[in-house]
């Protein structure tokens, strides 16, 4: 197997700008090494216009339901799946 180095360039959508000319009827193995200076972070950020436009007043980590409420909702769902008509009544 013979090695040949080809530098590929992509546009803003990650599509190749120019197609390399490859030998006909051959199998080619490609290993892509991205240059660190050209690699942008893939982490998405909200628009800077949204900064300081909202505030959080609640605890986002604590559970919404108390443990006994959670158990009751599971029991009600189980009864609904079993076909218990009274389990469909609103509280």
N, C-alpha and C positions, 0 to 999 in steps of 0.2 A: 504494500500500500504506500502511496506517495502522498506527502503532505503539501498542501497549497494554502496559503493564507489569503483570505478574502475579507476585506473590511466592508461591512454593510451599513448603510445609513437609513434611518427611518424618519417619517414625518411625525406630526403632532399626535396622530392616532396610532402610532406604532407600526404603520405599514412601510414596507421597504420602498425606497425612492427609486432605486434602479435594481433590475434583476441581473444577477450574475450569469455569465455564460458558462454552462457546465458541459462536460463531455457527454456525448450521446451514449445510450445503452450502458450506463454504469451505475454502480451503487455508491452512494456518497454518505458518509457519516459526518454529522455536523455537531460541534460542541461550541456553544456560544458563550463568550466571555464578555461581560458588559464592562465598559470603562467606567470607573467610579465617578469621574467628573461629569459624565453625561447621565448618570442614573438619578432620576428625581424621586422624591419620596412619593409612595403610592397612598399614603395616609391622606384622607380627604379632610379638609378644614371647612368650617362654616364661613360664610361671607363675613368679611370684617365689618360690614354695615350692621350686622346683628349684635356686635359686641356691646355689652352693657345695656341691652334692650329688655332684659328679663332678669328676674331673680328667683331663687328657689327658697321657699319658706318651710318646706316639710323635710322630714328625714326620708331620703330616698332608699335607704338600706333596710330599714325596719319593715317587717311584714305588714301588709294592708289589713289582713284579717287576724283576729286572735286565734290561737290554736283550736279552741272549742268551736268557733265559727267555721273554721276550715274543715274540721271533722264532720260538722253538721252538713256542710255543703257536699262533702264526699258521700255521706250517707244518703242524702237526697238524690244525688246523681245516680247512685247505685239502685235506689228504688225506682227511679225513672227508667233506667235501662231494663229493669225487671218487668216493667209495665204497670207499676202501681199508679193508678190515676190520681190518688190524693197527693202524690209527690209533685204533680204539675201545678198545684195551686200556688198562687203567689203569697208571699209572706206578708 
